[in-house]
Amino acid sequence: MHPFGPSLLLLLLSFATVNGAFLSNLNATCFRCICDASTGCSTSTTCRQSYCGPFSISRAYWMDAGRLVLPADEPTRWGAFEDCANDYDCATGIVTQYMEKYGTDCNGDGLVDCVDYTMLHVNGGPRCQGALGGTFASRFYQCLREGKRDSSRTFG
């Protein structure tokens, strides 16, 4: 047996667990709140100042996330970015891939959660530590509070 065999296996297992854990918090409520704070979840098919779709995604963000496109489309086709970013399901795929690439504890609280994903979305992966501010932050935190309140209700 290789002397690093068990250690390497343990390291790989912990890495997979960490990666799986950070995406486990990226749920429908988190997507809804990022979307709501970004554009009010507008389904407008026009891009504004180089940002497109309900999550207000830039071409650079899309490229960094891996150039996801709609089924049967090609990333090299003119308009492929805009079509995907303007489609809610495709856009959530872009955001997911971006979070898979950069997922980290942006606010230093020891957890990787929806607030961290939102900081990544707004500030960018390499510099995600910037605080959320302004109208975006107000809408995001309000949505998150409502989402937590709704998910804690019991019906009987």
N, C-alpha and C positions, 0 to 999 in steps of 0.2 A: 504494500500500500504506500502511496506517495505521502511524505511527511506532512504535507499541507492539506491532504484530502479532507479530513473531518472539519478543519478550520475553514477551508474554502467553502465547503457545503453549508456550514452554519452561516457564513457571511452572505452567501447567495440567498439562503432562505430568509434571513432578516431583511435583505434588500427587497425581495419580492413582497414581504409582509408590509414594509413601509410604503412601497409603491401602491399596493392594493388598498392600504388604509387611507392614503390621502385622497383617492378618488371615491371612496365609499361615502364621503360627505358631500359630494357633488351630486345633489339630487334635484328633483323637479322644483322644489321650493327655492333652492339656490338659483337655478336657471331663471325661474320666474322673477326673482328679485333683481338679478343682474339685468335682465331684459327690461323690467319695469323702470329701473333707475336710469338705464341707458337711453331709452326712447319712449317709455310708456308702452312698450311692446308693440310699437307701430309696425304694421305690415306693409307700409309704403314700399313700393318697388323702386324708389329713387334713392340715390346715394346723396349724402349731404357732406360737402367739404371732404371728400375722399373716404368717408365712413359710411358703411352700408348695413342695412338690415336692422332687425329688432335689437341686436346686441351692439350696434354701432362699431362694426369691425372694419379695420383698415386693411388695405392690400398687404402691407408689411406683416401684420398680425397673421393673416391668412397664409402667407408664404412661410412664416416661421412655424405655423402649426402643421405644415405638410401639404398645403394646397388641396384640401378636400373639395370635391365637386359633387354635383347631383349625379344619381345613377345614369350611366350611359353618356356622361359628359367627359371632356378631357381638360385637364388643368391648363393646357396651352391655348385653348380656344378663347378668343376675345370675348369677354363677358362671363366666363365661367365663374370667376370670383364673385361678381355682382349677383349672379343667379343663385349661387350657393348661400352667400351672406344674407340675401333677402328671403330665403326660405327658412322658416323657424327650425325645422328638423335638421337641415344641413348645417345651419349656423350653430346649433347646439353641438354638432359634431366637431366643428372648427374649435369652439371653446373647449370642448373635452380634450381634444388633441393638444391644445395649447397648455392646458392644465397638466396633462400627462407629462409634457416636456419640462415644465417649470415648477410644478407643485412643490411648495415649500411653506414654512411657517413665516409669513411676511411680517406679522405684527409681534412676533417674539413671545407669544403667550403659551408656548409649549404644545399647541394644538394646530392641526391643519384643518381648517373648516371653511365655511362659506365666506367668511370675512376675508380670509387669506386668498381664496379664489378670486374674489372681487377686487382685492388689491392688485393681484396679478393681472386681471383683465384691464384695469384702469391704468396702472403704472408700468406694466410690462414686466416680463420675467426677470431680467437682469437687475431691475431696480424697483422691486415690488414693495419696498418698505415705506414708501410715501403714504401718509394718512389720506383717507377718503375725505373729501370736503364738499362744501357747497350743496346745491340742490340735489346732485347725484347722491351724496351721502345721506341726506334727509330722506329721500325716497327709498333708498336701499334699506336703511335701518328700520323705517316704518314697515316696509314690506316684510322684512325678516321677523319683526315682532308679531305682525299679523299672522304670518305663516306658522310660527311657533305656537301661538294661541290657538289657531285652527287645528293644528295637529295634536294638541293636548285635550281637545274636547272628546267627551265620550257620549255616545248616543245609546239610548236604551229604551 
